[in-house]
Amino acid sequence: MTGPAGEYPDLEVGHPKEWAVGVPGIVHSMEPALAKMGVSRTTRLALAINQRDGFDCMSCAWPDPAHRNVLEFCENGMKATTWEATPITVPRSFWAENSLTSLLYRSEHWLGQQGRLTEPVHKPAGSDHYEPIAWDAAFALIAQRLDALDSPDRAAFYTSGRASNEAAFLYQLFVRAFGTNNLPDCSNMCHESTGTALTSTIGVGKSTIAYDDFAKADLVIVMGQNPGTNHPRMLTALEETKRNGGRVVSVNVLPEAGLVRYKNPQRVRGILGKGTVIADRFLQIRSGGDMALLQAVSKRVLDAEDAAPGTVLDHGFLAEHTIGLDALRAHLAELDESAVLAATGLTADEIDGLAADYLAADRVIITWAMGLTQHKKGVATIKEIVNLLLLRGNIGRPGAGASPIRGHSNVQGDRTMGIWERMPERFLAALEREFGFPVPRRHGADALQTVHGLRDGDIDVFVALGGNFVGAISDTAAAEAAMRGAKLTVQVSTKLNRSHVVTGEEAIILPTLGRTEIDVQAGVPQFVSVEDSVCAVHASHGAIPPVAPGLLSEVAIVCRLAAATLEGRADVPWSAFEEDYDLIRDRISRVVPGFESYNVDVRRKGGFVLPNGPRDERRFDTASGRAEFTVSALEHLERPPGRLILQTLRSHDQFNTTIYSLDDRYRGIRKGRDVVFVHPDDLAELGLADGDRVDVISEWPGQADRILPDQRVVAYPTARGCTAAYYPEANVLVPLESAAEESNTPVSKAVIVRLERRS
């Protein structure tokens, strides 16, 4: 995907680190910023990021503490800011000098380094080049192609989680007024399993904790996530857990430096001292074994109750608020311990230790990310988290709860605003009442279904509000072939990525303002808002002037596209919305529960927190009206002889498909990304050695092998039988058909592969 094999001739491999952040974190934050933006621009942005009157970091969705430091950002947050706020722009000459064919061989890193996009461009059918096009002409062309479709369902409208609440609400309004629910989004590829599991068991697909709960927890179990890279400010919250006497357990396939030891750069101990040991216990689990581990711990909790009746379970909570415990008890009574040990790769003593930690803690948080969601049994695994939490009443009280950690900065807010192909009837009916047009009810296409639709000729137009769909989705070759079958592809973007060079017959790029930039409409500065991982909504104000004149905001782009496409078809004041974002929030307040006083609440210091039934009232809006225990059959992921279980993962200098540099210093990798991490004992078993060059080949029944060529083998302390390679490059190995049950999320953490030494 990223060019010819062996494109990183200067690759260096060293030893993985045993601590994170500290002085190096400061240096690696500020060096790129100062080099690319200068002192004045860097200072202005550094003082505004994640501040109450500043802009919300466009990186992860980690929540902000009540008390904020003067510099309230992490290393990767500053890198994301530098990436967006660079003063370097793509010159007009770039499009004539670079054909799409030539750009196909450029890496994501190279594409992103070319600078900000500043004017709309159009690739006509039959051309191998983009060429500049006027804004009005671009909107007219897109509208013409959409209006010519036989059915609105022949278009799909993707959304990145970086879109604001205001832009997301207008986008889904436009799409539904156009007549379809084809609203795939990045949630389909990451936390869809979370939303599916939590909604069915506790009635809300979101976190049930507040930021301050980490400081109140006796135990935090961190599963399938790497905070030190993907949401580094979480390490500060975990440090607060430890400072207040709590324990942290890490459950992961790979050891991660941030969960070993954290040097907080805001504290003297983090600069001059040894920092804080974060994980008191590390369970190096086999990929896909989390469901078995959770069942085994729940069984031990029930066994402890049987041994001392009335002393372990929260019987009052269980009787008043839950249903289904008897069925779970009967199911776990038959749990096969040998199957658990085979699935997890752990010892009975290790599982006993985690169970003892859980039983000793009055307040427990379980937090997770894509290491759990991107499995075939991802939904069932998260239901097991709910089971374990419910047994001792660890939902709906301080210091306890379920805590999924989102990736994109507003992916949760976009879903709240209606970006989902299957929004509930209550939302659709409210939208219909507010705007007076018939809202379609037929479920739309999610991300994987969109690829199938493009491939099968059922979708002709693909529009993306941000993101890098082609780079992010599984089965790269199939996804790219499908996208090339589209009649028109449209990207609303700040910078170049792979999705701009893998296009339909026609393609348009619409450049947009970044979140760092001041947004002025009709002479009045505007602000937008976002929702973080703990349901807190707050304003985001740009801090610097736009990088170029003539750029439109996401809100303006959606409004103008909608006005051009829907002329006479829906009585929506698109022009007024573009000029005054308060008018958008007024309409949101009458459609979306929890936003009834939106324009007032969002102007409060720190914003406001959305109501959450399980957290606030122990109210569970499920089919039964109670929190529901569930029963799931244990399924063991078999590893055939001579094969490994591969997971895709990010490097440290990366956010989703955006590559800030070619280094992954916590894992000891520099100047390259063509590596595959394998346990030394597995290398010996496979007849390979550290430094060998191999092709990584994935196998799927009835299909040709998929190949990630010419990777450097790195001996690494991953779990036995497991291996890892970088995302998005390794997406080529993930079959389009390999999807999680119920959620249809790509199974990117359980790919059966073999390694073949290159001759």
Summary of the structure (lengths in Angstrom):
residues: 759
radius of gyration: 24.9
end to end distance: 21.6
largest distance: 76.7
contacts: 2813
relative contact order: 0.17
helix: 38%
strand: 18%
